[in-house]
Structures are given as C-alpha cells and as structure tokens.
Amino acid sequence: MKTAILGAGVSGLALARFLIEAGFPRELISLFEAGPRVGGLCASKTVDGFTYDVTGGHILYSKDGPAMQWMKDCAGGDAAFVKRDRHTKIRFEDRWVHYPFENGLGDLPPQANFDCLKGYIEAWHRRQVSGSSAPTRFGDWVRWRFGDGIAKHFMDPYNAKVWKREPNFMSSDWVAGRVPDAPVDDVLRSSVGIRTEGYTHQSIFYYPLEGGFQAITDGIGAALLDRVRTSTPVTELQRSSGGWRVNGEAFDCVVSTLALTDLPQLVREMPAAPAQAMRSLEFNSITCILVALDRAEHPNLSWIYLPHASQGPTNRVTYMSNYSPRMAPAGKSSLLCEVTHDSKAPTPGPELEREVLAGLEHAGLLRRDEVLFTDRVTTRFAYVVFDELYHARRREAFDYLERVGLTTLGRFGRFEYDNSDQCVIKARELARQLLERARRG
Ligand SMILES: Cc1cc2nc3c(=O)[nH]c(=O)nc-3n(C[C@H](O)[C@H](O)[C@H](O)COP(=O)(O)OP(=O)(O)OC[C@H]3O[C@@H](n4cnc5c(N)ncnc54)[C@H](O)[C@@H]3O)c2cc1C
C-alpha cells in the first residue's frame, strides 16, 4: 500500500515511525514537507547561542505514559531530557498570583480578591439553586462558572488578548480539561490565604536538554531521513482509481496533516459546500518574540500570563532559559513572548517589538538596558478558534473527506486543540488502522 503522508510535523513523522516500527515496508512511505526541515509547530530556532521554540514555549507532558516515553526514546531517552517542576504565575499589576487564578485569589489586592470571591460564590450558588447546565457561549460560560469578579479581573482581559474576539463569539465546549476547574472549598481556602493547588496533572514536565523542543521531532525524524521530501510543498491532490495523486504521483493511501483550511486549494474538484466549510474554519496565528537578556538568572518560573492591556500585547511569557541550562549562553537568560493575531489580520509590523518590550518593562519583568536583542517568528496556524459554527463546518468537511477516502491527522489536519503528545497518540492509533487495512489488502 503505497502511502503518502502530507506534512512532516510531529503528526506525520510519528505516523511514519509507528508504521515502520510495526513492519510496514519503509520504501512504500513518502512524506511531503513544504519547509526545509521537519518539525512543523514543534520547531525551535537558535540565534547567537539563544534557543527558543518558535511557536511558543513547548513542554512535554502526557497522561499517556507510553506515548510520552516513546517521544523521549526517539529523542535520546531519559538522559536527553530535563525534568522540571511547573512554576506558573499570573502577573497581576505588581503581584505574582498563583495559577490557576481561582487558586490564587489570596495573592490579589484585597478589593480584587473580594470581587472575585463574591462573584465565584454567587455563581456557585446560582448553579446549586437553578441546576442550570453549562452555557454554550464562552463569555456566558465564564460568568456561569467563575462569576463576574474573575471575569472582570482575569478571564475577560486575558481571553481578549489570546482570542482577539468577543468572548461570546466562541463556544464553550473547548474548555473541558483546558480551563482549570477548582472545587469551591479550594477557592475559599485560596481567598483567605491557604495555599491550594489546581491542575496538578501538569505539575511536572520534561524538556530536551539540547536544541529546544525540536529535539523531539528531530529525534522522531532521524529514522526517516530517506523518506521525507523536504522543500516539497503539496500543490495538487487528485483522486485516481483506488487512491490519490499527490503532485501527479499515484498513491494507494494519503494521510494529510495539512490544515483543513488549505485543502480546497489543493483538491481542485472539491464541491463548493465542503470547500466553503473548510475555508471558513476560524483560527489564530501567533508571533513569538525571543528577548535575549544580559542577565544570568530569572525568578524560578516556567511561564506566566499577562492579563492587563498595560502589560502590552503579550499574553504569555515563557522563561525559556529556565527550561534547560543549554537554552542561553552562560551568564545570559531569555524570555519568550507570545502574541496572537486573528489569522485574517495582517502580521504585526516592527512596532510589535517596541510594544512588547514596553509592556514587559511596565510589568516589571525586565529593564531595557538588559535587552541584548530580540528575534521573532510568525506562525500562521497556531490556535483553533471554536466558534459556534465550528462543529457544523467540521462535520461538512469530514463527511466529504470520508466519502472520498482522504484521511487527515494532526492539530490543523483535524482542527483540534491537540498538543504534541495527543498528535502522537492519534498517529499511533491511525497507524494501527492503516496496518490493518494493508493486511486486508
Ligand atoms: C502557542 C502554542 C503552544 C503549544 N504548546 C505545546 C506544549 O507545551 N506541548 C505540546 O506538546 N504541544 C504544544 N503545542 C501544540 C503542538 O505544537 C502541536 O500539537 C503539534 O506541533 C502539531 O503537529 P502537527 O504535525 O499536527 O502539525 P504541524 O506541526 O502544523 O505540521 C504540519 C506540517 O505540514 C507542513 N505543510 C503545510 N502545508 C504544506 C504543503 N502544502 N505541503 C507540504 N507540507 C505542508 C508544515 O510545514 C508542517 O511541517 C502548542 C501549540 C501552540 C500553537
């Protein structure tokens, strides 16, 4: 079964690796990758000895132990990774607030603490009395779940920065498992100053000692070098008898990890309805700015959230040089700033660096005279935006794809909010299905 895998990010690479590890003939697999190297969103970049993850600070953690171990083993095993405790905070005015926010109310100024607690209890009480089910729109959901105080002081301003849309533009179904959800007792405790933890499944993470997160995709890809065609964009997909043609070449099976939104321009005979559904899927792009600092050390933080407009356009800052001692030259350190933009908006101009640095200075995170240089990378596909038409568009898209036998995989291949470990888990399952199909002949 001659197989083409479109895209050599972690999804495409993992699929190829799992197939080959299970005995699928490697010569029957070809990966098409538009970029000059593998890795996709997991890529890292090194400038003057400073390494950063170009799509925002990435960490390795998973609820699926075997999948995570497989990723580590591909990249040199446990010894090639640093184990880190997650230290995450919210920069609230001039204070450090414990993350998740509702587990950190006691760190807030008294009035904000009161507003948040009052709103939280009112919302909790309303739910108890009414037995209401979760609202389907995100903005309504935030108030239903957290109350007006947390909405006003954190959720609304922070989400406006990340999503660049009105809160009710989005639906609430993506929040399960992503927006932490503390028990009411923990919120009461945290408000009066008793420390509580939330979101413990991510309290430890792993990071490659060398080379940034990309060391993982480099490791997965190392066994596939003869199978990957880099700098080879897919420009045309055509159905043929029993399979598909990729750039004119016939394959029995094609798995695409390319963004669904891009498929209509590649599959020219696609009917109007699924093409329109795919093109209309909403997503955000991201510009990540490395700030190289002439300072040896940071506070012991992994990353922080910046909810206030006065802190500039950055929504999240990763303390990149804390991830591994090899991320910055000796005696230096680095921050990585994430700024999202609506994919339909123009890429921010050079004023972005000025605004980012001014915001970080205002937030008390750096002094201008410590900044050695900045470096930026913009990535078109960063976040799936879950608006109210998301499910309908996806259904239309997948009905078509199933009809024509085009399989998709990956964060934007399936338009799901997946981390790299989930991409690996889904690639493992798809490999199992494809092997079964190949055996059946
Ligand atoms: C801000 C941010 C933070 C994240 N943090 C984490 C984290 O901490 N931990 C974690 O595990 N995950 C994290 N993720 C998620 C992770 O980056 C993705 O889940 C994963 O990299 C997606 O891999 P993929 O292979 O599905 O897609 P991609 O990496 O997008 O791969 C698709 C590939 O297709 C190629 N391509 C595109 N068009 C064409 C074409 N026409 N022809 C050929 N090739 C083409 C692209 O160049 C790319 O290499 C984060 C993501 C973002 C945006």
The ligand as an SDF file (V2000), in Angstrom:
LIG
                    3D

 53 58  0  0  0  0  0  0  0  0999 V2000
    1.3330   28.5230   21.2610 C   0  0  0  0  0  0  0  0  0  0  0  0
    1.3960   27.0300   21.2540 C   0  0  0  0  0  0  0  0  0  0  0  0
    1.9090   26.3530   22.3430 C   0  0  0  0  0  0  0  0  0  0  0  0
    1.9540   24.9660   22.3680 C   0  0  0  0  0  0  0  0  0  0  0  0
    2.4850   24.3380   23.4500 N   0  0  0  0  0  0  0  0  0  0  0  0
    2.6020   22.9970   23.4560 C   0  0  0  0  0  0  0  0  0  0  0  0
    3.2310   22.3300   24.5510 C   0  0  0  0  0  0  0  0  0  0  0  0
    3.6350   22.9510   25.5320 O   0  0  0  0  0  0  0  0  0  0  0  0
    3.3570   20.9840   24.4850 N   0  0  0  0  0  0  0  0  0  0  0  0
    2.9200   20.2490   23.4160 C   0  0  0  0  0  0  0  0  0  0  0  0
    3.0880   19.0500   23.4090 O   0  0  0  0  0  0  0  0  0  0  0  0
    2.3030   20.8530   22.3770 N   0  0  0  0  0  0  0  0  0  0  0  0
    2.1350   22.2010   22.3670 C   0  0  0  0  0  0  0  0  0  0  0  0
    1.5390   22.8290   21.2970 N   0  0  0  0  0  0  0  0  0  0  0  0
    0.9280   22.0180   20.2250 C   0  0  0  0  0  0  0  0  0  0  0  0
    1.9030   21.4280   19.2140 C   0  0  0  0  0  0  0  0  0  0  0  0
    2.7410   22.4150   18.6810 O   0  0  0  0  0  0  0  0  0  0  0  0
    1.0910   20.8000   18.0820 C   0  0  0  0  0  0  0  0  0  0  0  0
    0.1080   19.9580   18.5890 O   0  0  0  0  0  0  0  0  0  0  0  0
    1.9090   19.9740   17.1110 C   0  0  0  0  0  0  0  0  0  0  0  0
    3.1460   20.5470   16.8330 O   0  0  0  0  0  0  0  0  0  0  0  0
    1.0990   19.8040   15.8250 C   0  0  0  0  0  0  0  0  0  0  0  0
    1.7900   18.9770   14.9560 O   0  0  0  0  0  0  0  0  0  0  0  0
    1.1670   18.5400   13.5540 P   0  0  0  0  0  0  0  0  0  0  0  0
    2.1530   17.6390   12.9380 O   0  0  0  0  0  0  0  0  0  0  0  0
   -0.2140   18.0530   13.7410 O   0  0  0  0  0  0  0  0  0  0  0  0
    1.0270   19.8930   12.7230 O   0  0  0  0  0  0  0  0  0  0  0  0
    2.1690   20.8490   12.1600 P   0  0  0  0  0  0  0  0  0  0  0  0
    3.2870   20.9090   13.1160 O   0  0  0  0  0  0  0  0  0  0  0  0
    1.4710   22.1000   11.7780 O   0  0  0  0  0  0  0  0  0  0  0  0
    2.6880   20.0810   10.8630 O   0  0  0  0  0  0  0  0  0  0  0  0
    2.1430   20.2720    9.6020 C   0  0  0  0  0  0  0  0  0  0  0  0
    3.2950   20.2560    8.6150 C   0  0  0  0  0  0  0  0  0  0  0  0
    2.7620   20.3920    7.2990 O   0  0  0  0  0  0  0  0  0  0  0  0
    3.6370   21.2090    6.5610 C   0  0  0  0  0  0  0  0  0  0  0  0
    2.8920   21.7700    5.4090 N   0  0  0  0  0  0  0  0  0  0  0  0
    1.9550   22.7580    5.4050 C   0  0  0  0  0  0  0  0  0  0  0  0
    1.4890   22.9550    4.1640 N   0  0  0  0  0  0  0  0  0  0  0  0
    2.1180   22.0700    3.3670 C   0  0  0  0  0  0  0  0  0  0  0  0
    2.0440   21.7440    1.9790 C   0  0  0  0  0  0  0  0  0  0  0  0
    1.2060   22.3820    1.1440 N   0  0  0  0  0  0  0  0  0  0  0  0
    2.8220   20.7470    1.5130 N   0  0  0  0  0  0  0  0  0  0  0  0
    3.6500   20.0560    2.3370 C   0  0  0  0  0  0  0  0  0  0  0  0
    3.7700   20.3260    3.6520 N   0  0  0  0  0  0  0  0  0  0  0  0
    3.0000   21.3060    4.1600 C   0  0  0  0  0  0  0  0  0  0  0  0
    4.0790   22.2570    7.5560 C   0  0  0  0  0  0  0  0  0  0  0  0
    5.2800   22.8760    7.1120 O   0  0  0  0  0  0  0  0  0  0  0  0
    4.2670   21.4230    8.8010 C   0  0  0  0  0  0  0  0  0  0  0  0
    5.5730   20.9230    8.9180 O   0  0  0  0  0  0  0  0  0  0  0  0
    1.4690   24.2170   21.2520 C   0  0  0  0  0  0  0  0  0  0  0  0
    0.9780   24.8920   20.1400 C   0  0  0  0  0  0  0  0  0  0  0  0
    0.9230   26.2740   20.1250 C   0  0  0  0  0  0  0  0  0  0  0  0
    0.3910   26.9650   18.9180 C   0  0  0  0  0  0  0  0  0  0  0  0
  1  2  1  0
  2  3  1  0
  2 52  2  0
  3  4  2  0
  4  5  1  0
  4 50  1  0
  5  6  2  0
  6  7  1  0
  6 13  1  0
  7  8  2  0
  7  9  1  0
  9 10  1  0
 10 11  2  0
 10 12  1  0
 12 13  2  0
 13 14  1  0
 14 15  1  0
 14 50  1  0
 15 16  1  0
 16 17  1  0
 16 18  1  0
 18 19  1  0
 18 20  1  0
 20 21  1  0
 20 22  1  0
 22 23  1  0
 23 24  1  0
 24 25  2  0
 24 26  1  0
 24 27  1  0
 27 28  1  0
 28 29  2  0
 28 30  1  0
 28 31  1  0
 31 32  1  0
 32 33  1  0
 33 34  1  0
 33 48  1  0
 34 35  1  0
 35 36  1  0
 35 46  1  0
 36 37  1  0
 36 45  1  0
 37 38  2  0
 38 39  1  0
 39 40  1  0
 39 45  2  0
 40 41  1  0
 40 42  2  0
 42 43  1  0
 43 44  2  0
 44 45  1  0
 46 47  1  0
 46 48  1  0
 48 49  1  0
 50 51  2  0
 51 52  1  0
 52 53  1  0
M  END
$$$$
